[in-house]
Amino acid sequence: MLMQWEKEGHKRLLDLAGVTRNVLNNAVGAFIGTVIEQHGDKANLLCDKDPLALKMMIRLSEIFPQAKFILMLRDGRASVHSMIVRKVPVSGFDRNDKEQMLSQWNKTVAQMYNSCIFLGPSICLPVYYEKLILSPKEQMEKIINFLEIDFSQNVLEHHKHIGDEIRLSPREFSTSQVKNKINQDALDAWVGFFPDELLAKLDEVAPMLTKLG
Ligand SMILES: Nc1ncnc2c1ncn2[C@@H]1O[C@H](COP(=O)(O)OS(=O)(=O)O)[C@@H](OP(=O)(O)O)[C@H]1O
């Protein structure tokens, strides 16, 4: 919505009326902040997990100057497989077209990754899903250092706290997986899912796969 309001033409109109970028940042920040703050119990540290929000990371960092961002990266083939098999609707992704999905993944992740690098390591931390699953303790320590909070064993045993301290919406697409303890089941579930012709042109369709290693 913010981007819509600031479209060429509109922006000048708003500026002249005194509705500057700063005013809009404060207004949008108050809205987002209220939703995040009031939808759960009071907490010192507020978290929001919404993959596509990270496309706006640079603007969000301007709106929330104390915010830190964790960019979870995952092999695009696994992400696309996940969205198609679990029928997760994500805007911009056409679940009937695997090539379009990989290409859209590439575009989205490139934008997020570049924003993350632009903001720098004290504000944005890239975390690889595969590394998190394979070495949870090591990766969680990295995350916790980045957040400048104390380590707690709870972060490696989140499943034990679901139901009381952690409430998960039954309507969320990922609830049935998130409630399990950290597991490796999804690491290679995509193998065999993509046609060979598509895999042969991966460097062209999704160059971020190579770039991210
Ligand atoms: N506890 C635990 N251990 C290992 N892996 C886990 C865990 N919780 C979630 N997942 C995996 O994360 C994938 C879902 O990611 P998201 O939460 O971003 O999904 S979504 O927003 O609902 O699409 C999804 O991947 P796929 O299984 O490939 O679909 C989950 O398996």
The ligand as a Gaussian input file, in Angstrom:
#p B3LYP/6-31G(d) Opt

LIG

0 1
 N       10.544000     -28.542000      12.999000
 C       10.937000     -28.523000      11.731000
 N       12.034000     -29.210000      11.318000
 C       12.401000     -29.211000      10.019000
 N       11.744000     -28.546000       9.054000
 C       10.642000     -27.843000       9.419000
 C       10.199000     -27.785000      10.751000
 N        9.105000     -27.005000      10.806000
 C        8.871000     -26.597000       9.541000
 N        9.789000     -27.095000       8.705000
 C        9.821000     -26.970000       7.256000
 O        9.641000     -25.632000       6.830000
 C        8.858000     -25.629000       5.643000
 C        7.717000     -24.648000       5.840000
 O        8.228000     -23.384000       5.793000
 P        7.344000     -22.141000       6.085000
 O        6.956000     -22.150000       7.517000
 O        8.042000     -20.959000       5.572000
 O        6.082000     -22.486000       5.208000
 S        4.891000     -21.685000       4.758000
 O        5.085000     -20.256000       5.015000
 O        3.710000     -22.222000       5.398000
 O        4.906000     -22.005000       3.353000
 C        8.352000     -27.043000       5.383000
 O        9.043000     -27.589000       4.280000
 P        8.417000     -28.730000       3.362000
 O        8.219000     -29.943000       4.233000
 O        9.462000     -28.972000       2.300000
 O        7.125000     -28.234000       2.828000
 C        8.641000     -27.725000       6.697000
 O        8.941000     -29.086000       6.578000

